[in-house]
C-alpha cells in the first residue's frame, strides 16, 4: 500500500492553469495547447465553480461560452487528504481531476496523471491483467474524423486503438488528436422575424422583408480527414503480464492515459486496453 503519510498536497500540481467566467472556448483551446493539458478548473471571483475539458468542446461544438460548456459544482478535495482517498473519489465518480481547495481558495489540482506518476515509482509488479477494462472499442484507420468523434462521445472514451483491414494494431487516436485537428468555423445565419409569411397573400411584401436578423455562428468542426491522417504511431503497448508500475511509467513517459494490451506470441494482436485510472485501483 501507498505510504499513509503521502497527502494530496505532496503530489498535486501547485501551478494550476485555469480559466474564468465569463470566458470563451478559444481561451480554453489556447490554454490546452500551450500547457499540454486536457482540462482546467473554472474560477469566478477566485472561487472554483466548475471544470471544463476537451471532451466538453467535442460534445457541444456550437457552444463558445465556458459557462455553458463546463461541469458545474465540481467535486473538490483538501490538500491534507490522503492520496488513497483521492484515488477512491476519482474512481467512484469516473473523473480525471480534482481541484484542491483550502477554504474556498484554489491551491492546486490533482489529476489521475499525478497519482500515476507516484505509482510508477512504487514498484508494483502485479500484472495489469487484473485491472484491465472489461471491454475495448476499436476503430478502422479509414474512418472519417467526424464519425469517430461522435463514436467516442457516445462511448465515453478518450482514446481508441486503430486497426487496419488485416486487424493489425496500427495506431492510437485520442481526444487530444481530434481537438488539435479541429478548426473553428464561423458562418452567418439568418432568422426571419417578419410579421407575415409567403403563404399570406394579404401581407405587404415590404413588411416581410424588413424583419430579418443576421447573426454569426461559431462552431468546432473536424476536418474532412480520416483517422490514419492524425493518429499516433507507432503505438506504445504492454502485455497482460506487464507490471502495474511499469505500465504507469510508460504512460507517464509518453503522456498517454491509455495503453493497448497485445499478445506478443500472436504477432502483436490487440487483446484489450489499460487506462491510467484503472491503475489507481492498486491503491484501494
N, C-alpha and C positions, 0 to 999 in steps of 0.2 A: 504493500500500500504506500501511497504518497505520504511523505513526512507531514504529520498533522500541523507542524509549525509553519508550513508554507501557506501563506494567505494570498488573497486576491491581489493585494497591493504589491506583493513581491514579484508578480509576473505580468501585471496589467500594463497596457500602453499608457504612458502618462502624457505624452504629447498628442492629444486627441484632435484629429481632423473632424470638424463638424460643419453643419450648415444651419442657417437660421430661417425662421419665418417672420415676415414674408421672404420668399426666395424662389428661385426658378430651377427648372430641370437642367438648364445649361450650366448653372453653377455646380450642381452635383456631378454632372458629366466631367467637367473640367477637374474637379477635385478627385474623382475616382481614377482618372487617367494620370494625373500628376502624382498622386500618393500611392497609386497601385493598390487601391482598396475596393471593396465590393459594396460598401455601405457606410453610413455615418449617422451619429446621433443628430437630432434636430433640436435646436435651442430657441427659446423665446424668452427674452429678458433674462438670459443666463440660466434658465431652468430647462431641464430635459422634458420635452413634450412629445417626442416621437423618435422613430428610427426610419430611415429611408434607404433602400437598397437598389442595386442594378435591376433586380427582378421586378421591382415596383415599376420601373421605367418600361419594361417589356410588357407588363400586364396592362398598363394604361398609356399606350403610345400617343394618345391625343391630349393627355394632360400635361401641362407645363408647370403648374404651381406645386411646390414642395408640400404645402399644407394639405393638398388633396392626394398626393402620392404616398405620403408617409403612413406608417402604422402608429396609431396614437396610444398614449399611455403605456409606454414600453415597460417591461419588467426590468428593474434595476437591482443592484447589489451593493453591499457595503464593502469598502476596501479591507475591512477586518474579517470578512467571511472567509471560510476555508475554500481551497480550490476544489475539494470534493463536493462541497455544497454547490458551487458554481457549475460544476460538471453535471450534477443531477438536474439543476434548473434548466440548463441548455438542452439536455437530452429529453426531459419530460415535455418541454414546451416547443421542441423542434425549432430552435432558433440558433443563430450563429454568433451573436454578440450580446454582451450585457454592459450597458452604461454603468459605470461605477460612480456612486454619488455619496457625498458626505453632507448630511442635511439635505439641502436642495441643490448643492453645487456639484457640477460635473468635475470629477477629479481624475478620471481615467476611463479606459474601455478595455474590457476583457473579451477576447474572441476565442473561437474554437482553435484557431491557429496558435494563439498564445499558450493554451493548455497542451496542444500537440507538441510544441517545441519543448515543453517540460517533460512530456512523456518520452520524447526522443532520447533524452539523456538519462532515463531511469533504468535502462537495461532490461525491460520486459521482453522475455523471449517466448512468451506464449504465442502459439500460431494464430494468425489473423483469421483463420478459417472459423474460429469460434465467435467472431464479431462481424462477419460479412453480412451485407444486406441480403434479405431473402430473395429479392427479385432484381433483375438487371435489365434496363431498357437499352436497346441499341438503335442506331440509325444507319442508313445506307449513305455512302460517300457522295452520291449524286442527288441527294435530297435538297430541294430549294431551301434557302435560309428562312424564308417567310414561313414555310411549313414546319421546319424543325423548331423554330422559335415558339410556335403555337403548341407543338407536341410537348416541348419541355415545360411550358407553362402549365398545361393540363396535368402533366405527370408530377409536377412539383419538384423537378430535379435541376441541379445547377450544372451538371456535366454528363455527357453521354459518350460511350465508346463508339467509334465509327468502323463499319465493316465494308468490305468490297463485295463483289459478286461471288467471290470464292469463300466468303465468310471469314476472311482473314482480318485481324485487327490492324487497321492502317492509320488510326488517328484517334484523337480525343477532342471533343468540342465542348466548350464551356460557355456560360452566360457572359463571361468577360469577353470572349471572342466575338460574340454577337453584338454586344454594345460597342466594342471597338470598330466593328464593321458598319454599324448603323449610321445613318445620316438623318439630320433634322430637315424635314421637308416643309417649306412654307407655301401656302396657297391662299387664294382669295375665294370666298364663297358668298353666295347671295341669298338673302331672305326676303320673301315677298310679304310686305306688311300692308299691302293695299286694301282698301275697303271693299273692293269688288273682285270679281273673277271673270275669266274669259267666257264662262257659261252664262253670265248675267248680261243680257242684251241691253239693259237699261242703264248700265254703269258707264259713265263717261270714260272714254279712252284715256284722257289726261289723268283722271283720278287713279286709274290702275297703275300708271307708270310712275307716279310721283312717290309712292310709298315703298321704296326698296332700300334694304340695308345691306351694305357690303362690309364684310369683316374678314380679317386674316385668321387662318388656321395653321397651327404648327403641330407637327406630329413626328414621332420617331418612325423611321421606315428602314427595314432591312433591304439591302441592295439585291438586285437580280443575279445572285451568285448561288453556287451550291456548296455543300458542306466542305468538300475537299479543297475548295479555294481558300478557306480560312482556318481549317482545323490545325491542331497542334500535332506535329510529328517530328521525329519519331516518338513513340509513346513509352513513357517510363512505366514499368509494370512490376508486379510482385507475384509470388506463388502462394498457394494456400498454407504452406509451411513457413512462410516468412514470419519473423517475429514482430510483435506489436511495435516495439521501439524502433526497429529497423525501418518499418513502413512509415512511421512518423518522421523519421529522418529524411526519407526520400520525398515525402510530401513537402516538408519544410524547405528542403534544398531547392526543389523545383517550383515552389509556391503553387502547388496543386492541392485541392481539397479532396481529391478522389484518385484512386489508383485502380486500373483494370487488373484483375487477377487472371493469370493464364496458367495453362497446363504445359509445362516445358516439354514433356515427352510427346505431346501431341502437336509439336511444331508451333507452340505459342498460341494455341486455341483459347479463346476467351471463355472463362467459366464464371465470372462474376465481377463485382466491384466492392471496394472497401472505401468508406468515407472517413474523413478525419473525425467527424462527430461520433462515428461508431467506435473509434479507438478510445473515446472518453469513458466507455463502459468499464475499462480495465481499472478505473479509479473507484468505482462504486459497486 
